[in-house]
Amino acid sequence: MLGVARDLSAITGCTLNYQEPDSVAPTLDEAVSVIVQAPEACPRYCGRIIKNVDVNASIPEWMKQRLNRGGMRSVGNAVVDVTNYVQLELGQPMHGFDLARINGGIRVKKASEKMPFAGIDGKQYTIEPDTLLIADDHDVLAVAGIMGGSNSAVSEQTRDIVLESAYFTPDSVAGRARKMGLHTESSHRFERGVDPHGQMRAMQYATALVLDICGGSAGKIVDVLHKESLPTSCNIKVDRKEVARILGYRLADDAVEDIFRRLQFQSETTDAGWRVVPPSWRQDVRLQCDVIEEIIRLHGYENIPTHVAHGPLRISVDRESRLPDQRIRDLLCDAGYFEAITYSFVEKDAQNRLNPDIEAVAVANPIASDMSVMRTSLWPGLLGALSRNVKRQYDSVRLFETGNVFTGKNGNFRQFESIGGVATGRVSARSWDGADREIDFFDVKGVVEALLDLGKKTDVAFRPLQHPALHTGQAAEVLVGDEVVGKLGRLHPVLQKSLGFPMPVYLFEMEAGKVKAKAVAEFSALSQFPPVKRDLAVVVDKTVSFDDVRRLILQTSSKLLSKLELFDVYVGNNVDFDRKSLGFSLTFQASSRTLNDTEVDDQMNMVVSALQKDFGAEIRK
């Protein structure tokens, strides 16, 4: 509340009406023993004993209402409500301990090993080493700045309490609550930095409220202070020209200095601008850019004049040797795929299942357990997105993504852009005409071929691939010339079942740079002479792929062969069970003359001889 009041005063220019709480003189000689063993993490710790309190006293209605309006609630325990209210009004977290449950004195120290901890919420937690603790001579009483323990909590039977008001550095609290699976009002404030000089104010105010509501007698305040570890005030140089550059126009010095006064910033004018010292409660203002942000905020964004942007117009040059990203996206969308955007961080186990041969780059401080490594493939993210869609009754889904993947170890890292896709379900929606079939390997292969055809690549080939994540016999690596540029295939049935997909899933992934590389168009005159077509059917072993046959025909033939098409694949009667028949259509054409039968026959004989020699092919008649 005090912070909001200060900001409203600065924005409106109204005078802040706030009085420091009166000091409460001790009526007891007793004081709690406090030893701070980690002053770099806890530069200041204040403790005070209050005896003979009635924790079951009625909480004033005004306090209940303010707690509710501040997003908190009254818990029915007067001491807890007072510490929560002081935190809400002054921004200083506090905590109350049951004095009878403290053995010896209070020790502020760091955990040396993992240990269990029973929180005040009744749950069990694990404390990690180096976590700042509040302990007594025998046990842990609280995790500093995060949560108190059930073994020292103020209960209905409590008569004597110890109030705590301390400054824990942001570094000593940051991340600890998240590791414990917690996010408390206290940790939220300590992580962002509280006023390092507000502990005594909060202690006096809380003491007065406790005595007023619960009665009792207050002891002496123990204030353990290590000034050398407290954050120091920043002396920030603010350049007048930099303010004008970021703001977009020159603000008068008087206006800037008035903003400093309203924010209670100490300022001194220099030749270049100002030297500014923020107050202790503004721990967020450490740099020149922070001060400029405050100047703009108090001046009002709506008061900054607008200007029409202007600059030299430059026409971007589209390189003919490279495909634009949008062209690739358009093709995939036309093929029925939807673009997905997934995280570059993925779960380690999920990645190992799909890409076990490549070591992933570990994230030093992951934001979640399922985002602990950098992706080496787009497949983990795409399969996760596919799974979420399938679980929502979308049985036919096709997704694609373009993004960076990361490989390497020992500092030798590499990142490159990749294009990946997943598909499952039916080729088209169910229809009355019965034209209904599931997506298969060749549908995905066709999409990959279409992508590569965008770049006018003529030397594309597919080679059988053994991959732990893909189904044997339905997986291939993609080659352009002799270079492997990607892979595709059906997800292995074991993985399909473990991931909960009811229908087969097909995947592809290619290196984007290779896909985007485009052959520059060259002019070739249309021949004025008629083509000659010949059909050829050969019987080869089933293990011989069409691509191998195609390559051999193209290598054997001369430039007269202008077109080669596969029009038939036959397995059955009159063909041995371990062989298959391939039917080709070959088109021959010359640019300067009409071909005669002898020339074409010579070409066909060369092709047949090569097929017989390399593959033991037989002419099917």
N, C-alpha and C positions, 0 to 999 in steps of 0.2 A: 504493500500500500504506500509506503514511504517513497519507494522508487517511482511509482506512478504519479504521486503528488509532486515530486520534484520535476518530472518531465512535463506535467501539465502546467506547472508554474513557469517553466522555461518556454513552453510553446505559447502560452497566453500572455505572459508578462505579469501575471498576478503574483503577489507576494506569498511565499510559502509560510503558512502558519503552523509551525511545528516547534514543540518544546521538548528539550532533552528530559528524559525521566529523572526524577529526583533520586539521589543515592539513598539506599535503605541501610541504616546503621545496624551493625550486628548487635544482637542481644544475647548471643552465646559466644563463649570463647572457643568453641570447637571449630576445627577446620579439617577438611579432607586432605589426605596426603596424596600429592600428584607428582609423578616422575615422568618426564617426557624423554624417552630414549631415542626418538626419531625426530629431532627438531627441524630437520630439512623438510619433513612432510607435515609437521604440526608445529609451526612457529609460536602459536599462542594457544594456551588451554586455561580456561577459567572454570573453577568448580566451587560450589557453595552448598553447605549442609543446611537444610531446613527441617526442624523437628516438630513433632506433634501436629502434623497436618491432617485434615479430614479430606481424603481423596474422594469421598462420596458426597461432598458438599454440592449443593445445587449450582449449576452453571448459569450465569446470567443470560437472559434472553438476548441481549445485545451481542454477546460473544457468539452465541449459537448462530444468530442471523448473519453476522459478518463471516464466520467460517463457511456457512453454506453459500453465501454470495461469492466467496473467494474460491469456490470449487472444492472445499473440504467439508467435513461433517464433524459434528460433535460426537465423541465416542463414549460420553457419559463418565469419563474419568477426568476429574477437575485438573489434575497436574498435567496429563497428556493434552487436554484441550488448551491449557495456558501455553505450553511450549509450542503447540501448533499455531496458536494465534499470534504469538510473538514472531514466529517464522513468517507468517503471512503479512504481518504489519511492517516488520523491520527488514525482512529478507535474510535474517540470521537463523539458520537451523539450530535447534536446541534439543536436548534429550534429558529425561529424568530417570535416575536409578533408584532402586530401593536400597537404602543405606544398610539395612539389616542383612542384605544378601551379598554385600561386598566384603570379601575377606582381605583385610589389610587395607592397602591404599590403591589408588588408580595408577596404572602403568600404560603409557602410550607407546606402543612398539610395533614392529613389523613381524608378520608370521615368518617363521624359518622353514616351515614345511606345510604340506597339505594337512588339513584338519577338519573335522565335522563341526557344524555350527547350527544350533537350534534358534531360529529367528523368533522375533516377537509375534510374528503372524502364525506361529505353530508349525511352520514347515522346516524341513531339514535342508541345509546347504553345505557345500564344500568350499572351504576357504583356501585359496591358492597361496603359494609362497610369495612373500614380499607385500602382502596385503596389510594395510595399516589397521591396527586393532586397538580397542580399549579393553584392558584386562585388569584383573586384580592380582593378588599374589598367587592364585591357584588356577584361575579359569579366565576364558574370554567372556567379556561382558557385552561387547558390541563390535560391529565392523564399522570403523570410523567413517562418519559422513554418509553412511548407507542405511544401516538398520541396527536396532538394539537386539539383545538376546533375551530369550524367554526366562533365563535364569536370574536376570537382574531387573525384570520389568516391574513397574509400579502397578500393584494390584489393589483390590478392595481392602486387603488387610494391611497395606502399607501405612506406616505412621511417620517414618522419617525418610527423607529423600535427599539425593544429591543432584543438583542441577548442573548440566554441562553446557558451556558455550565456548566453542573453539573455532580456530581457523585452520582448516585442512586445505592444503594446496590442491589446485585442480589436477595436477599430475598424480597425486596420491590417491585420488578417487576415480579419475576418468578410466572408463573401461572395466573397473572392478565390479560395478553393479551389473553390467551386461553379462559378464562372465558367470555371475551367480544367477542370471535369469531374472534380475530385478531392475526396476526403475522407480525410485522413490522421490518424494518431494525434496528430501534432504540432498540426495546425490545429484539431482537435477541442478540445484543451486551451487553446490560445491564444485561440480565439474566446470561450471561457467565462471566461477570466481565470486566470492562474497567480499564485503568490505573488511579488509584485514584490521580495521580499527573499530569495528562495531560490536565486538564481543562483550565489552563491559557494559555498553548501553543496553544490550539485550538481557544481560544478567540482572541488572538493576530493575528493568521493566518487568521481567518474569518474576523476580522476587516480590515486587510490590503486588502483582496480580495474585500470586499464590497466597500471600499473607492476607490479602483483602478477601479472597474467596474461600480459602481453606483454613485460614488461621495458622498458628504455629509461631515458631521463633527461629530467626535466621542467624547462622553463624558467619564467620569471616569468609570473605572471598579470597580464594587462592588463585593468583594470576601468574602462571608460568609463561614468561615471555622471552623469546629469543629474537631480538631485533635484527640480528644479522641475516636471519632466514626469512623475515617478512618481505613481501614484494615492495620495491621502492617506487616512488612516484616517477613517472616518465617525463623527461624534459624534451618535448617534441618540437622540432623545427618545422614551421609551416611556411611554405613559399607562396608569396602573393601571386606569382605568375602561374603556379601549379593550380591554385584555387580557381583562377580565371580560366585555365585550360580545361579543367574537368567540368566546371560549371557552365562553360560556354560563353560567359561574358564577365565583365569586371564588376565585382561587388564592392561597394564603398567600404573603406577601412572602418568607418564608424559603425556600419551595420555588422561587420564581422566581429568587432570588439564587443558590441552589444549582445551578440549571440554567445560569446564566451562568458560574459557576465551572467547571463540568464542560466547558462549551464553550470555556473560556479567553477569554470575553468580559470585558473590563474594565467594571465597572459602578459607578455612584455613585447613591445613593438621593437622590431629590428629593421635594418635597411632593406632586407629581402622580404620581410613579412612579420612573423611573430614567433616567440617562444611560448609554448603552451604547456601547462602542467594540469592534467585532469585531477579531479578529487579522488580520494581513495576508493569510493564506491563505484567508480567507473573503470573497472578492471578490463573492460572490453576495448578501451581506447588506448592503444599502444603505439600506433604509427601515424604518419602524416595523413595517409588516406582515411584513417578512422576519424580524424579531426575534420577533414574536408566533408566526409559523409554527414557529420553532425551539423556542419554549417549549412549544407544543402537541405537537410531535413528540417532544421529550424527556420530557414528562410522560406521553405515551402516549394515543393516541386511545381505546384501550379503557378508560382510567380516567376519561374524561369522562362524568359521569352523564347518563342519558337522561331526557327529560321528554316527556310526551304533548303534542303540539302542540295549541294551542287558539286560537281566534279567532272573531270574529263570522261567522256564516254569511250569505252574501249569495246570493240567487237571481239568476242572470244573466237579463237581459231579452233575449229574441230579438226583434229589430225585424222587424215584419211587412213592412216595405218593403225588406228585404234578405235574400237567400238565405244560409243557413249554408254554409260551405265544405264540410262533410261531405256535404251533399245533392248538390253538384256532383260530388264524388268518387264517391259511390254510383252516380249515373247513369252515369258513364263506366265504372265497373267492371261495372255491369250490362250495358253495351254490349260487353263483352269487352276493355276496355282495362285495362292494368296501369300503376300509377303509377310514374313514374321521378323520381329526384332527381339533377340534374346540376349541374356547377359554373357559377357566374356568370361565371367567366373562360373564354374560348374562344380558339381560334386565329384570328388576324387574317385569314388567307387564306380559311379556311373561312367566316367570317362575311361577307367581301366577296362570296363566290360566291352566298350566299343573300340578302343584304340590302345590295347595293352602294350604294344611294341614301342610306343613313343612316351618318354618320360615327360610328365607335365611340370610346368613351372608353378611352384607353390606360392600362394599369396601370404605375405608376411603377417598381415593382420586382417584375416577374413571377417566380413561383416556377418556371416552366418556359416554354419557347418556344411551346408550344401553349396557353398560358394568358395571352396578352399583352394582351388587350383585354376590356372588359366586354361582355357579350352585349347586343345590341339586339333579339334575338329568341330564343325558346326552341328554334327549329328546329335550330341547330348542335348543341346538346347532345343533343336527341332523336334526330337522325339518327346521331350517334355511337353512342348506345346501341342504336339499331336495327341499325346495321352490326355491332356486336359480337354481337348475337343471331343475325343472319343468317349470320355466319361460323361460328357454332356449330350450323348445320344447323336452326335454327328458321325455317322458311320462311313461317309466318303469324304476324305479330307486330303488336300494337296497343299503343301506349304513349301516356301523357299526362303532363303536368307542369303544376303551378301554381308560379309564382315571379316574382321581379322582373326586369325588363329595364331597360336604362339607355340614355339618349340625351342629346345635347347637346354643346356645346363652348364653349370660352372661359369656363369657370366657370359657364355657364348650363346646369346639368345637371338632368335629370328622371328619376325612376325611378317605375315603376308596375307593378302586378301584372298578369300575363298568364296566360292558359290556352291551352295548345297541345297538339297531338296529332299522331302519325304512325301510318300503317297500311299494311301490305303483306301480300300473300298471299291466302288464300282466306277467303270469308265464313264457312264452316263446314268441319269436318273431312271428309275424303273418306269417302264412304259407298257401299254396294252399290247404292243406288237411283239413283245417278248425279246427285244434286242437288249439283252441285259447280261453283262459279264464283268468279272472282277479285273481290276488293274493287274497287269502282269509285267514281267521283266522287259518285254519289248516295247511297252508303252513308255517306260522310263528311258529306255535306250533311245527311243525316237526323240524324246525331249532333249537328251544330251546331244544327239546328232544335229538337231535343229539349232542348238546353241552354237555348236562348232561351225555349222554351215553359215552362220551370220558373218563369221570372219573369212568366208570363202576358203576354208581349209579343205584341201582335196586328198590329203594323205592321212586320213583318220582311220584308226584301226582299234579293234577290241580284242583283248587277250584274256583267256581264263585266269582267274585270280583265286588264291587261297587266302581268305581273311577270316580271323576268329569271330568277327561280328556278322559275317555274311554266310548265306546258305551255299554249301558246296554245290557246284554245278549251275548256280544262278548268280554268279558274281564275275565281274570283269574289270580289268583296268583299262583306262582310255589312253590311247597313244596318238600323238600327232607326230608323224615321222617315226623316229625311234625314241622319242621322249615321252615318258609317262606324265600325263597332265591331270589325271583324276581316276576315280573308281565309281562303280555302281553295282547294285545287286539287291537281293532280297535279304531282309533281316533274318538272322538265324532263328529257326523255330524255338530253340531253348530261350533265347532272349525275348522273342515275341511273346512267349507264354509268361515269362517272369515280369514283363512290362505291362501285361494285361491287354494286349491287342487281340481282338477276336478274329481279325482277317490278316492275311499276309501284308507286310510292310516293305516297301521298296525305297531305297535311298540312292542318292548320287551326290558326289562332291568333286569339284574341280578347282584348280588354281585359277583365280580370276584373271591374273595377268596373261595367262596363256589363252584364255577364252577371248579376252578383249583384243588380243593381237589380230590385226586384220590385214589380209593380203591387198595390196594396192591394185585397183582395177587396171587391166590392160586391154587395149582395143584389139579385137580379132575380127577380121572381115568375114562375113557370111559366105560360105561356099556357094558358087553358082551351079555346081554340078550335083547330080542326084546321089543320095546315099545308097549303099548296098547293105541289106540286112541278112544275117544268117543265124539260124538257131542251132544250139549245140546242147545235147544232153549227155552227161557223163555219170558213170557210177563210181563212187569212191567210198572209202571206209567212213563209218559214222563219226570217227574221231577227227576227221578232216573238216575244218571249219570253212564256211563260205569265204571268210576274209582271206584265208590262206590261198584259196583257189583264185579269188579275184586279184590278189597281188601278183600271183604268178602269171596270169593272163596279161595283165597290164605291163609287166616286165618283159614278157616274151614278144608281144605285139609291137609293131612300129607305130608311128604317129598317125597312120591311116585309121586306127581304131579310135572312133570319136565317142562311142557310147557303149557301156556294158551294163546289162540288167539281168538280175535273177528273177525268173518268172515262175519257177516250179521247184518244189522239193517233194520227192516221192519216196515213201517207204512202204513196202507191201509185196504183193504178188509179183513174181518174176524178178525180184531183187533179193539177194541174200539178206538174212536177218541182221547181219552186222555191217551192212552197207546201205547207202542211200543214193538216190538219183538227184542230180542238180541240173536244172534246165536254164540255159543262158540265152539271151538275145544279144548278138554282137552287131554293131553298126559301124561300117567302114565308109569313109568319105575323104576325098582329096580336095584340096583348095584350087588346083590348077588344071584338073582333067577329070574325065569320067573313068572310073575304075572298070577294068574288065574282069571276067570270071577267073582268069588265070592268076591275077594278082591277089584276088580275094581268097582263092583256093590255097595259094601259098601261105597266106596269113593264117588260115584255119588249120592247115597241116602243122605249122609251127606251134600253134597253141595246143593241138591234140598231142603232139609228140612230147611237149614239155609236161603236160598233165600225166601222160602215161609214165614218163620217166620219174617224176617227183612223187606222184601220189598213187601210182599203179592204177590209173583211171581206165575204165572201159567205156567205149562209145555205146550208148544205149540206142538201140534201133527199134 
